[in-house]
Amino acid sequence: MRVDFHVHSFYSDGKHDPRTLVGYARKLGIFIALTDHDTSRGIDQVRGEVIPGQEVTTEFGHVVILCDFAPEPPKSLSSLLDYSRENSCVVFPSHPFDIFRQGIGKQVFNYVFNAIEIFNSKAPRKANEQAEKAAKSLSLPGLANSDSHVKEALGSAYNELNIDEFRVEDVLQGIMKGSVSPRPVGLTATAKLRIAEWYIERKLGLEKNTRRAMREVQGN
């Protein structure tokens, strides 16, 4: 089974609605975790079809939490890790050494995580290499994720698990046991173009109009 553990919808700063992302990913043979920034609002749209999660903005930077329910975690990193343990969730630093996108940096060595994102399709190569070294030194599973904000970025990274049927608890256990193999692929030229276009649209403030229109169409 192929799984991407880091994907954003228009409920935070992504372009597309959750159902569009799920449909696009399935065509690629990939399951996804929906990890919008500091919100689980989009999970109801695709409940049972995604791994529920969030990319939490902690005091040190971004950390992803994945659960078998729509989480509402605290933002303090120590409290977040306690919440994760109490609820059998998985927590990993996202793009930890990407200084341009709120990576937590050396805090990866000061807290106990379940895994580390060692390949982020949008992070600089050096940042990914640092993350991989950290995962090896800490004997933690490494994850490869797209960090998709546009659907065309899906498929740029994923992870393989030896699971036949999609069950969230089995996927989370696979990460905890370290039985996950990262598959870094890289962004296509089309994906890079769509990312650049979306960045410009967001800077111009057009994403708010896009979200509002889509929600009105969908009745959300």
C-alpha positions in Angstrom: 0.0 0.0 0.0 1.2 3.5 -0.9 0.5 6.3 1.6 1.3 10.0 1.6 1.2 11.3 5.2 1.3 15.1 4.5 -1.4 16.7 2.3 -3.3 20.0 2.5 -6.8 21.0 1.3 -8.5 24.4 1.0 -9.4 24.1 4.7 -6.0 25.6 5.3 -3.7 26.8 2.5 -4.2 24.1 -0.2 -6.1 24.8 -3.4 -8.5 21.8 -3.6 -11.3 20.4 -1.6 -10.6 17.1 0.3 -12.7 14.9 -2.1 -10.8 16.2 -5.1 -7.5 15.2 -3.4 -8.7 11.8 -2.5 -9.9 11.1 -6.0 -6.7 12.3 -7.7 -4.6 10.3 -5.2 -6.6 7.1 -5.8 -5.9 7.4 -9.5 -2.3 7.2 -8.6 -2.8 4.3 -6.3 -2.1 6.4 -3.2 -3.9 6.8 0.0 -3.5 10.1 1.9 -3.5 11.7 5.3 -5.4 15.0 5.4 -3.1 17.3 7.5 -4.4 20.8 7.2 -2.7 23.5 9.3 -4.2 23.6 12.8 -7.6 22.3 11.7 -9.5 19.0 11.2 -12.5 20.6 9.6 -12.0 18.9 6.2 -11.9 15.4 7.5 -15.7 15.0 7.7 -15.9 15.3 3.9 -13.8 12.2 3.4 -14.2 10.3 6.7 -13.1 6.7 6.3 -11.2 7.5 3.1 -8.2 9.3 4.6 -5.9 9.2 7.7 -7.1 12.0 9.9 -4.4 14.5 11.0 -3.2 18.0 11.3 0.0 19.9 10.7 0.2 21.7 14.1 2.0 25.0 14.5 3.9 24.5 17.7 6.1 27.0 19.5 9.1 25.5 17.7 7.5 25.0 14.2 5.5 22.5 12.3 4.7 18.9 13.5 2.2 16.5 12.0 -0.1 14.4 14.1 -2.0 11.4 12.7 -4.8 9.6 14.6 -7.7 7.2 13.9 -10.1 10.1 14.6 -10.2 13.8 13.7 -7.7 15.2 16.3 -8.0 18.5 18.1 -4.5 18.7 19.6 -2.8 21.3 21.7 -0.1 23.5 20.2 2.5 23.2 22.9 4.9 20.5 21.6 5.2 18.7 25.0 1.4 18.7 25.4 1.0 17.6 21.8 3.2 14.6 22.4 1.3 13.7 25.6 -2.0 14.0 23.7 -0.5 11.7 21.0 0.5 9.0 23.5 -2.8 9.1 25.3 -4.7 8.7 22.1 -2.4 6.2 20.2 -1.6 8.7 17.6 1.6 9.2 15.5 3.6 12.4 15.6 6.5 13.4 13.3 8.3 16.7 12.5 7.5 17.9 9.0 10.4 19.3 6.9 12.3 19.8 10.2 15.4 21.5 8.7 13.6 23.7 6.2 14.3 27.1 7.7 12.0 28.8 5.2 8.9 26.8 6.3 8.9 26.6 10.1 10.8 23.4 10.6 11.6 22.6 14.2 15.3 22.1 13.6 17.4 20.7 16.4 14.3 20.2 18.5 14.0 16.8 16.8 16.7 15.7 19.2 15.0 17.1 22.3 11.7 15.3 22.1 10.6 11.8 21.4 8.8 11.3 18.0 7.4 8.3 16.2 9.1 9.2 12.9 10.8 12.0 11.0 9.9 13.4 7.6 13.1 12.8 5.7 11.9 13.7 2.3 9.5 16.6 1.6 9.0 17.2 -2.1 9.2 21.0 -1.6 12.1 21.2 0.9 15.7 21.9 -0.2 17.8 18.9 -0.8 20.2 19.8 2.1 17.2 20.1 4.5 16.0 16.6 3.5 19.5 15.2 3.9 19.8 16.7 7.4 16.4 15.1 8.3 17.5 11.7 7.0 20.7 11.9 9.1 18.7 12.8 12.1 16.3 9.9 11.6 19.2 7.5 11.3 21.0 8.8 14.4 17.7 8.6 16.4 16.8 5.2 14.9 13.5 6.5 13.8 11.5 5.6 10.7 11.9 8.0 7.9 8.9 9.2 5.9 8.6 10.7 2.4 5.7 13.0 1.8 4.5 15.4 -0.9 3.4 18.2 1.4 0.9 18.8 -1.4 -1.0 22.0 -1.7 -2.1 21.4 -5.2 -3.3 18.0 -6.5 -0.6 17.8 -9.2 2.0 17.4 -6.4 0.5 14.2 -5.3 2.7 11.3 -6.2 5.9 13.3 -5.7 6.6 11.2 -2.6 4.9 8.4 -0.7 5.5 5.5 1.6 5.1 1.8 1.1 3.6 -0.4 3.8 2.9 -4.1 3.6 -0.9 -3.7 4.2 -3.6 -5.1 1.9 -6.6 -3.3 3.3 -6.8 0.4 4.2 -7.3 0.5 8.0 -6.1 3.6 9.7 -5.0 1.8 12.9 -3.0 -0.7 10.8 -1.2 2.2 9.0 -0.4 4.0 12.2 0.9 0.7 13.7 3.0 0.2 10.6 4.7 3.6 11.3 5.2 2.9 15.0 6.8 -0.5 14.2 9.0 1.0 11.6 7.7 -1.2 8.8 7.4 1.7 6.4 9.6 2.4 3.3 9.9 6.0 2.1 9.7 6.5 -1.7 11.0 9.9 -2.7 10.1 10.7 -6.3 10.3 14.4 -6.9 8.0 17.0 -8.4 7.2 17.0 -12.1 7.5 20.1 -14.2 3.7 20.4 -14.2 3.5 20.1 -10.4 6.2 22.9 -10.1 4.2 25.1 -12.4 0.9 24.5 -10.5 2.7 25.2 -7.2 4.0 28.5 -8.5 0.6 29.5 -9.9 -1.0 28.7 -6.6 1.6 30.7 -4.7 0.9 33.7 -6.9 -2.9 33.3 -6.5 -2.6 33.2 -2.7 -0.3 36.2 -2.7 -3.0 38.1 -4.6 -5.6 37.0 -2.2 -7.6 35.0 -4.7 -7.6 31.8 -2.6 -10.2 33.3 -0.3 -12.6 33.8 -3.1 -11.9 30.3 -4.4 -12.6 28.7 -1.0 -15.8 30.7 -0.5 -17.1 29.8 -3.9 -16.3 26.1 -3.5 -18.0 26.0 -0.1 -21.1 27.8 -1.4 -21.3 25.2 -4.2 -20.9 22.3 -1.8 -23.1 23.8 0.9 -20.3 23.9 3.5 
